[in-house]
Amino acid sequence: MKNSKVILYEWKHDLLGPQDYYDIDWPMVHKACGLDHIEWINRQLETDCQLNLELLTKGRRLVVEFFNPEIETRYHLMWAK
């Protein structure tokens, strides 16, 4: 199955903080993306799209990954930047 993803938010990794968990600053994500944006993604079926946290060497990023082309098209029509 082909899938695609869209980067929603990126931040630098805190090398001094604890490494046993990953903290997402949801208020900053909501401010950057919009709460309605994140809520729309969360209302979709997990077989259509999912929020994922990508761990990078110098940071983290929150992405939405699409598995259903119709949902992806709807997303781009609703949330085009």
PADRENPA-805140 format. One record per atom (N, C-alpha, C, O): residue number from 1; atom name; residue in three letters; x, y, z. Coordinates in steps of 0.05 Angstrom, whole numbers, plus 5000, padded with zeros to 4 digits. Layout:
// PADRENPA-805140
<rec NUM,"CA","ALA",<X,Y,Z>>
...
This chain:
// PADRENPA-805140
<rec 1,"N","MET",<5017,4977,5000>>
<rec 1,"CA","MET",<5000,5000,5000>>
<rec 1,"C","MET",<5018,5025,5000>>
<rec 1,"O","MET",<5036,5027,5016>>
<rec 2,"N","LYS",<5012,5043,4982>>
<rec 2,"CA","LYS",<5027,5068,4981>>
<rec 2,"C","LYS",<5015,5088,5001>>
<rec 2,"O","LYS",<4991,5090,5005>>
<rec 3,"N","ASN",<5033,5101,5015>>
<rec 3,"CA","ASN",<5024,5122,5033>>
<rec 3,"C","ASN",<5041,5147,5029>>
<rec 3,"O","ASN",<5062,5146,5017>>
<rec 4,"N","SER",<5031,5168,5040>>
<rec 4,"CA","SER",<5046,5194,5039>>
<rec 4,"C","SER",<5043,5208,5065>>
<rec 4,"O","SER",<5026,5201,5082>>
<rec 5,"N","LYS",<5060,5227,5070>>
<rec 5,"CA","LYS",<5059,5241,5096>>
<rec 5,"C","LYS",<5063,5271,5092>>
<rec 5,"O","LYS",<5074,5280,5072>>
<rec 6,"N","VAL",<5053,5286,5112>>
<rec 6,"CA","VAL",<5055,5315,5113>>
<rec 6,"C","VAL",<5067,5322,5140>>
<rec 6,"O","VAL",<5057,5313,5161>>
<rec 7,"N","ILE",<5087,5339,5140>>
<rec 7,"CA","ILE",<5099,5348,5165>>
<rec 7,"C","ILE",<5082,5370,5177>>
<rec 7,"O","ILE",<5076,5390,5164>>
<rec 8,"N","LEU",<5074,5366,5202>>
<rec 8,"CA","LEU",<5057,5385,5216>>
<rec 8,"C","LEU",<5073,5404,5233>>
<rec 8,"O","LEU",<5067,5428,5234>>
<rec 9,"N","TYR",<5093,5394,5247>>
<rec 9,"CA","TYR",<5107,5410,5266>>
<rec 9,"C","TYR",<5135,5398,5271>>
<rec 9,"O","TYR",<5137,5373,5272>>
<rec 10,"N","GLU",<5156,5414,5274>>
<rec 10,"CA","GLU",<5183,5404,5279>>
<rec 10,"C","GLU",<5194,5420,5302>>
<rec 10,"O","GLU",<5188,5443,5306>>
<rec 11,"N","TRP",<5211,5406,5318>>
<rec 11,"CA","TRP",<5225,5420,5340>>
<rec 11,"C","TRP",<5252,5406,5346>>
<rec 11,"O","TRP",<5256,5383,5339>>
<rec 12,"N","LYS",<5270,5421,5358>>
<rec 12,"CA","LYS",<5296,5411,5364>>
<rec 12,"C","LYS",<5294,5392,5388>>
<rec 12,"O","LYS",<5278,5396,5406>>
<rec 13,"N","HIS",<5312,5372,5388>>
<rec 13,"CA","HIS",<5313,5353,5409>>
<rec 13,"C","HIS",<5328,5364,5433>>
<rec 13,"O","HIS",<5349,5376,5430>>
<rec 14,"N","ASP",<5317,5360,5457>>
<rec 14,"CA","ASP",<5330,5369,5482>>
<rec 14,"C","ASP",<5349,5348,5491>>
<rec 14,"O","ASP",<5341,5328,5503>>
<rec 15,"N","LEU",<5375,5351,5485>>
<rec 15,"CA","LEU",<5395,5331,5492>>
<rec 15,"C","LEU",<5399,5329,5522>>
<rec 15,"O","LEU",<5409,5308,5532>>
<rec 16,"N","LEU",<5391,5349,5538>>
<rec 16,"CA","LEU",<5395,5348,5566>>
<rec 16,"C","LEU",<5372,5335,5581>>
<rec 16,"O","LEU",<5375,5328,5605>>
<rec 17,"N","GLY",<5350,5332,5568>>
<rec 17,"CA","GLY",<5326,5321,5581>>
<rec 17,"C","GLY",<5326,5291,5582>>
<rec 17,"O","GLY",<5344,5278,5571>>
<rec 18,"N","PRO",<5307,5279,5595>>
<rec 18,"CA","PRO",<5305,5250,5598>>
<rec 18,"C","PRO",<5301,5237,5571>>
<rec 18,"O","PRO",<5288,5248,5553>>
<rec 19,"N","GLN",<5313,5214,5567>>
<rec 19,"CA","GLN",<5312,5200,5542>>
<rec 19,"C","GLN",<5293,5176,5542>>
<rec 19,"O","GLN",<5290,5163,5522>>
<rec 20,"N","ASP",<5280,5171,5564>>
<rec 20,"CA","ASP",<5263,5148,5566>>
<rec 20,"C","ASP",<5234,5153,5558>>
<rec 20,"O","ASP",<5217,5134,5558>>
<rec 21,"N","TYR",<5227,5178,5551>>
<rec 21,"CA","TYR",<5200,5184,5541>>
<rec 21,"C","TYR",<5203,5207,5521>>
<rec 21,"O","TYR",<5223,5221,5520>>
<rec 22,"N","TYR",<5182,5211,5506>>
<rec 22,"CA","TYR",<5182,5233,5486>>
<rec 22,"C","TYR",<5159,5251,5491>>
<rec 22,"O","TYR",<5136,5243,5491>>
<rec 23,"N","ASP",<5165,5276,5496>>
<rec 23,"CA","ASP",<5145,5296,5503>>
<rec 23,"C","ASP",<5138,5312,5479>>
<rec 23,"O","ASP",<5155,5323,5466>>
<rec 24,"N","ILE",<5112,5314,5473>>
<rec 24,"CA","ILE",<5102,5331,5452>>
<rec 24,"C","ILE",<5089,5355,5465>>
<rec 24,"O","ILE",<5071,5352,5481>>
<rec 25,"N","ASP",<5098,5378,5457>>
<rec 25,"CA","ASP",<5087,5403,5468>>
<rec 25,"C","ASP",<5061,5409,5453>>
<rec 25,"O","ASP",<5060,5424,5433>>
<rec 26,"N","TRP",<5039,5396,5462>>
<rec 26,"CA","TRP",<5013,5399,5447>>
<rec 26,"C","TRP",<5003,5427,5446>>
<rec 26,"O","TRP",<4992,5435,5425>>
<rec 27,"N","PRO",<5006,5444,5466>>
<rec 27,"CA","PRO",<4997,5472,5463>>
<rec 27,"C","PRO",<5012,5486,5440>>
<rec 27,"O","PRO",<4999,5502,5425>>
<rec 28,"N","MET",<5038,5481,5436>>
<rec 28,"CA","MET",<5052,5493,5414>>
<rec 28,"C","MET",<5043,5481,5387>>
<rec 28,"O","MET",<5041,5495,5367>>
<rec 29,"N","VAL",<5038,5455,5386>>
<rec 29,"CA","VAL",<5028,5442,5362>>
<rec 29,"C","VAL",<5001,5454,5354>>
<rec 29,"O","VAL",<4996,5461,5331>>
<rec 30,"N","HIS",<4983,5457,5374>>
<rec 30,"CA","HIS",<4957,5469,5369>>
<rec 30,"C","HIS",<4959,5498,5360>>
<rec 30,"O","HIS",<4944,5506,5343>>
<rec 31,"N","LYS",<4978,5512,5372>>
<rec 31,"CA","LYS",<4982,5540,5363>>
<rec 31,"C","LYS",<4992,5542,5335>>
<rec 31,"O","LYS",<4983,5559,5319>>
<rec 32,"N","ALA",<5011,5524,5328>>
<rec 32,"CA","ALA",<5023,5524,5301>>
<rec 32,"C","ALA",<5004,5514,5280>>
<rec 32,"O","ALA",<5002,5525,5258>>
<rec 33,"N","CYS",<4990,5493,5286>>
<rec 33,"CA","CYS",<4973,5479,5266>>
<rec 33,"C","CYS",<4944,5487,5268>>
<rec 33,"O","CYS",<4929,5489,5248>>
<rec 34,"N","GLY",<4935,5492,5292>>
<rec 34,"CA","GLY",<4907,5497,5297>>
<rec 34,"C","GLY",<4894,5472,5310>>
<rec 34,"O","GLY",<4898,5450,5300>>
<rec 35,"N","LEU",<4880,5476,5332>>
<rec 35,"CA","LEU",<4867,5454,5346>>
<rec 35,"C","LEU",<4848,5439,5328>>
<rec 35,"O","LEU",<4847,5415,5329>>
<rec 36,"N","ASP",<4832,5454,5312>>
<rec 36,"CA","ASP",<4813,5440,5294>>
<rec 36,"C","ASP",<4827,5422,5274>>
<rec 36,"O","ASP",<4816,5402,5266>>
<rec 37,"N","HIS",<4850,5430,5266>>
<rec 37,"CA","HIS",<4866,5414,5247>>
<rec 37,"C","HIS",<4873,5387,5259>>
<rec 37,"O","HIS",<4869,5366,5247>>
<rec 38,"N","ILE",<4884,5387,5284>>
<rec 38,"CA","ILE",<4892,5363,5297>>
<rec 38,"C","ILE",<4867,5346,5304>>
<rec 38,"O","ILE",<4868,5321,5302>>
<rec 39,"N","GLU",<4846,5359,5313>>
<rec 39,"CA","GLU",<4821,5344,5319>>
<rec 39,"C","GLU",<4810,5331,5295>>
<rec 39,"O","GLU",<4800,5308,5297>>
<rec 40,"N","TRP",<4811,5344,5271>>
<rec 40,"CA","TRP",<4801,5331,5247>>
<rec 40,"C","TRP",<4817,5306,5241>>
<rec 40,"O","TRP",<4806,5285,5234>>
<rec 41,"N","ILE",<4844,5307,5243>>
<rec 41,"CA","ILE",<4861,5284,5238>>
<rec 41,"C","ILE",<4853,5261,5258>>
<rec 41,"O","ILE",<4851,5238,5250>>
<rec 42,"N","ASN",<4850,5268,5283>>
<rec 42,"CA","ASN",<4843,5248,5303>>
<rec 42,"C","ASN",<4816,5235,5299>>
<rec 42,"O","ASN",<4811,5212,5308>>
<rec 43,"N","ARG",<4797,5249,5286>>
<rec 43,"CA","ARG",<4771,5237,5280>>
<rec 43,"C","ARG",<4771,5217,5257>>
<rec 43,"O","ARG",<4752,5202,5254>>
<rec 44,"N","GLN",<4792,5217,5241>>
<rec 44,"CA","GLN",<4793,5199,5218>>
<rec 44,"C","GLN",<4799,5171,5228>>
<rec 44,"O","GLN",<4810,5167,5249>>
<rec 45,"N","LEU",<4791,5151,5211>>
<rec 45,"CA","LEU",<4797,5123,5218>>
<rec 45,"C","LEU",<4828,5119,5217>>
<rec 45,"O","LEU",<4842,5131,5201>>
<rec 46,"N","GLU",<4837,5101,5234>>
<rec 46,"CA","GLU",<4866,5095,5234>>
<rec 46,"C","GLU",<4875,5082,5208>>
<rec 46,"O","GLU",<4899,5082,5202>>
<rec 47,"N","THR",<4857,5070,5193>>
<rec 47,"CA","THR",<4864,5058,5168>>
<rec 47,"C","THR",<4866,5079,5146>>
<rec 47,"O","THR",<4876,5073,5124>>
<rec 48,"N","ASP",<4857,5104,5151>>
<rec 48,"CA","ASP",<4858,5125,5131>>
<rec 48,"C","ASP",<4882,5143,5136>>
<rec 48,"O","ASP",<4896,5151,5117>>
<rec 49,"N","CYS",<4888,5151,5161>>
<rec 49,"CA","CYS",<4911,5168,5167>>
<rec 49,"C","CYS",<4917,5165,5197>>
<rec 49,"O","CYS",<4900,5158,5213>>
<rec 50,"N","GLN",<4942,5172,5203>>
<rec 50,"CA","GLN",<4951,5171,5231>>
<rec 50,"C","GLN",<4972,5193,5236>>
<rec 50,"O","GLN",<4987,5201,5219>>
<rec 51,"N","LEU",<4972,5202,5261>>
<rec 51,"CA","LEU",<4993,5220,5271>>
<rec 51,"C","LEU",<5016,5203,5279>>
<rec 51,"O","LEU",<5013,5183,5293>>
<rec 52,"N","ASN",<5040,5211,5271>>
<rec 52,"CA","ASN",<5064,5197,5279>>
<rec 52,"C","ASN",<5086,5216,5288>>
<rec 52,"O","ASN",<5087,5239,5279>>
<rec 53,"N","LEU",<5102,5207,5307>>
<rec 53,"CA","LEU",<5125,5222,5316>>
<rec 53,"C","LEU",<5150,5210,5304>>
<rec 53,"O","LEU",<5155,5186,5307>>
<rec 54,"N","GLU",<5165,5227,5289>>
<rec 54,"CA","GLU",<5189,5218,5277>>
<rec 54,"C","GLU",<5213,5227,5293>>
<rec 54,"O","GLU",<5215,5251,5300>>
<rec 55,"N","LEU",<5231,5209,5300>>
<rec 55,"CA","LEU",<5254,5215,5316>>
<rec 55,"C","LEU",<5278,5220,5297>>
<rec 55,"O","LEU",<5286,5202,5283>>
<rec 56,"N","LEU",<5288,5244,5298>>
<rec 56,"CA","LEU",<5311,5251,5281>>
<rec 56,"C","LEU",<5335,5256,5299>>
<rec 56,"O","LEU",<5333,5259,5323>>
<rec 57,"N","THR",<5359,5256,5287>>
<rec 57,"CA","THR",<5383,5260,5304>>
<rec 57,"C","THR",<5383,5286,5318>>
<rec 57,"O","THR",<5392,5288,5341>>
<rec 58,"N","LYS",<5374,5307,5305>>
<rec 58,"CA","LYS",<5375,5334,5318>>
<rec 58,"C","LYS",<5348,5345,5326>>
<rec 58,"O","LYS",<5346,5368,5333>>
<rec 59,"N","GLY",<5327,5329,5324>>
<rec 59,"CA","GLY",<5301,5339,5331>>
<rec 59,"C","GLY",<5279,5318,5329>>
<rec 59,"O","GLY",<5285,5294,5326>>
<rec 60,"N","ARG",<5255,5328,5330>>
<rec 60,"CA","ARG",<5232,5311,5328>>
<rec 60,"C","ARG",<5213,5325,5309>>
<rec 60,"O","ARG",<5214,5349,5304>>
<rec 61,"N","ARG",<5195,5309,5297>>
<rec 61,"CA","ARG",<5174,5321,5281>>
<rec 61,"C","ARG",<5149,5305,5282>>
<rec 61,"O","ARG",<5150,5280,5283>>
<rec 62,"N","LEU",<5127,5319,5282>>
<rec 62,"CA","LEU",<5101,5307,5282>>
<rec 62,"C","LEU",<5090,5307,5253>>
<rec 62,"O","LEU",<5089,5328,5240>>
<rec 63,"N","VAL",<5082,5284,5243>>
<rec 63,"CA","VAL",<5073,5282,5216>>
<rec 63,"C","VAL",<5046,5268,5216>>
<rec 63,"O","VAL",<5039,5253,5234>>
<rec 64,"N","VAL",<5030,5273,5195>>
<rec 64,"CA","VAL",<5006,5258,5190>>
<rec 64,"C","VAL",<5012,5240,5166>>
<rec 64,"O","VAL",<5021,5250,5145>>
<rec 65,"N","GLU",<5007,5215,5168>>
<rec 65,"CA","GLU",<5013,5196,5147>>
<rec 65,"C","GLU",<4986,5186,5136>>
<rec 65,"O","GLU",<4968,5178,5151>>
<rec 66,"N","PHE",<4983,5187,5109>>
<rec 66,"CA","PHE",<4958,5180,5096>>
<rec 66,"C","PHE",<4960,5153,5083>>
<rec 66,"O","PHE",<4980,5147,5070>>
<rec 67,"N","PHE",<4939,5137,5086>>
<rec 67,"CA","PHE",<4937,5111,5073>>
<rec 67,"C","PHE",<4914,5110,5053>>
<rec 67,"O","PHE",<4912,5092,5037>>
<rec 68,"N","ASN",<4896,5130,5055>>
<rec 68,"CA","ASN",<4873,5131,5037>>
<rec 68,"C","ASN",<4875,5157,5020>>
<rec 68,"O","ASN",<4875,5179,5031>>
<rec 69,"N","PRO",<4877,5154,4994>>
<rec 69,"CA","PRO",<4880,5177,4976>>
<rec 69,"C","PRO",<4857,5197,4978>>
<rec 69,"O","PRO",<4861,5221,4974>>
<rec 70,"N","GLU",<4833,5187,4982>>
<rec 70,"CA","GLU",<4809,5205,4984>>
<rec 70,"C","GLU",<4811,5223,5009>>
<rec 70,"O","GLU",<4805,5247,5008>>
<rec 71,"N","ILE",<4820,5211,5031>>
<rec 71,"CA","ILE",<4823,5227,5056>>
<rec 71,"C","ILE",<4846,5247,5052>>
<rec 71,"O","ILE",<4844,5269,5062>>
<rec 72,"N","GLU",<4867,5238,5039>>
<rec 72,"CA","GLU",<4890,5256,5034>>
<rec 72,"C","GLU",<4881,5280,5017>>
<rec 72,"O","GLU",<4889,5303,5023>>
<rec 73,"N","THR",<4866,5275,4996>>
<rec 73,"CA","THR",<4856,5297,4979>>
<rec 73,"C","THR",<4838,5316,4995>>
<rec 73,"O","THR",<4841,5340,4993>>
<rec 74,"N","ARG",<4820,5305,5012>>
<rec 74,"CA","ARG",<4803,5321,5028>>
<rec 74,"C","ARG",<4820,5338,5048>>
<rec 74,"O","ARG",<4814,5362,5052>>
<rec 75,"N","TYR",<4840,5326,5059>>
<rec 75,"CA","TYR",<4858,5340,5077>>
<rec 75,"C","TYR",<4871,5364,5063>>
<rec 75,"O","TYR",<4870,5386,5074>>
<rec 76,"N","HIS",<4882,5360,5040>>
<rec 76,"CA","HIS",<4895,5381,5025>>
<rec 76,"C","HIS",<4876,5403,5017>>
<rec 76,"O","HIS",<4883,5427,5017>>
<rec 77,"N","LEU",<4851,5396,5011>>
<rec 77,"CA","LEU",<4831,5416,5004>>
<rec 77,"C","LEU",<4823,5433,5029>>
<rec 77,"O","LEU",<4818,5457,5027>>
<rec 78,"N","MET",<4822,5420,5052>>
<rec 78,"CA","MET",<4814,5434,5076>>
<rec 78,"C","MET",<4837,5450,5089>>
<rec 78,"O","MET",<4832,5471,5099>>
<rec 79,"N","TRP",<4862,5439,5088>>
<rec 79,"CA","TRP",<4883,5451,5103>>
<rec 79,"C","TRP",<4906,5460,5085>>
<rec 79,"O","TRP",<4929,5460,5094>>
<rec 80,"N","ALA",<4901,5468,5060>>
<rec 80,"CA","ALA",<4922,5477,5042>>
<rec 80,"C","ALA",<4935,5502,5054>>
<rec 80,"O","ALA",<4922,5520,5065>>
<rec 81,"N","LYS",<4962,5503,5052>>
<rec 81,"CA","LYS",<4976,5526,5063>>
<rec 81,"C","LYS",<4985,5544,5040>>
<rec 81,"O","LYS",<4998,5565,5045>>
